[in-house]
Amino acid sequence: MAIPLSADYASMLDAQDRLAHFRERFVVPDPELIYMDGNSLGRLPKATQTYARELIETQWGTRLIRGWNEGWFTAPERIGAKIARLIGAQPDEVIVADSTSVNLFKLVVAALRAQRGRTRLVTDDLNFPSDLYVLQGAIELLEKGHRLDIISSPDGIHGPAAEIQASLDEQVALLTLSHTVFKSGYLYDMAELTRAAHSVGSLVLWDLSHSVGAVPVDLNAAQVDLAIGCTYKYLNGGPGAPAFLYIRRELQERLGNPISGWMGQRDLFNFALDYKPAMGLRQFLTGTPPILSLSLIEPGVDVLLEAGLDALRAKSEQQSEYLIQLWEAVLKPEGFVLNSPRDVRKRGSHISLGHQEGLRIDMALINDMQVLPDFRAPDNIRLGLAPLYTSFSDIHTTVTRLHQVVADKLYEQYPHEVPIVT
Ligand SMILES: *Cc1c(COP(=O)(O)O)cnc(C)c1O
């Protein structure tokens, strides 16, 4: 069905959008700048801006060391419990600590140690490279003859779900995948793959970085063992904000943190010389949490909880369909290809458009067109739809400007070299 291509139609969709008012909760200093990268770094919530002042001036400035007993010490669990509500977990199954990569390392080593005798780790070639590096490092460290099997996607867009299932056997210790794939936005069927892995006795670890806050996740319903995720994308936690980890309650006693440190010690202020892990997830802490950036995650999570994940997903689906329809009508004739799944049920909340001149188009968009997307090699322009603040008019303007960059060959003035951060 053809959709109207006018800007008025986008404005009408915005007028009908019941989540539209949430955009006012964010700092948007320049309405002309179209931000399409909320899947890499979320916008700044106004509540976070206010809270940052209080945190620094009052909590740090006046309370000093007393702050530890006034909310800092328990912040990893308190904020973890809120994130748990976004991902279908119990409050005591999620804790905030370290970076996503470091959390992956801790959980992978813990899982491989618990799965003695099994030597295979299975993932796919659409996984985030840092995840693959962490898996390689963990195997090298353990020196137990583990083997990493990286199953290839058939087309670079869809995850190799059938091939993964076919490769599972009794030797698999751990299956680990990104729930929403960072390049194409492909969304795995979490319940189905978890079930398949459990049927051969494997543990399962999902990286939720590109799902949490945009795609409803139900870890408990799918009986997921382990998960990790990022807080600076759709959770709007701020650059480099610490990540979270999830361990299913029944597994918490069986797994041990390989980076044991005093924050995970049972009675840390006894300063005993021998490590004894704390009860529950606290043992997965290592050193002192980065209280400033950790605390600033909370206001953003509160906004998401208020909006509700089901409503956010419904908007995200409507927006990605709208974007794809505009692509088909306006951008496909200019040489853009859709590098994301066409089926909305197999898609997260970002869309990748490929073009031979992708990198130079990306630079022209940023420098001349007031649109901030991001770029993923070799030719993907990634457009993140953050349903809390992305408007239908943002999408319409992005497509119009993308069209102009190509139709008027505005990209030709840019070099072919790749900048450091894309
Ligand atoms: C963003 C992202 C990460 C981030 O890892 P850091 O350790 O925070 O740099 C990890 N995994 C995936 C799939 C991501 O998208």
The ligand as a Gaussian input file, in Angstrom:
#p B3LYP/6-31G(d) Opt

LIG

0 1
 C       27.160000      -1.187000      22.471000
 C       27.417000      -2.635000      22.630000
 C       28.328000      -3.085000      23.569000
 C       29.117000      -2.077000      24.368000
 O       30.192000      -2.609000      25.014000
 P       31.086000      -1.671000      25.955000
 O       31.839000      -2.610000      26.773000
 O       30.158000      -0.770000      26.708000
 O       31.943000      -0.841000      25.060000
 C       28.501000      -4.448000      23.723000
 N       27.786000      -5.327000      22.986000
 C       26.898000      -4.919000      22.058000
 C       26.120000      -5.904000      21.266000
 C       26.698000      -3.560000      21.843000
 O       25.835000      -3.141000      20.930000

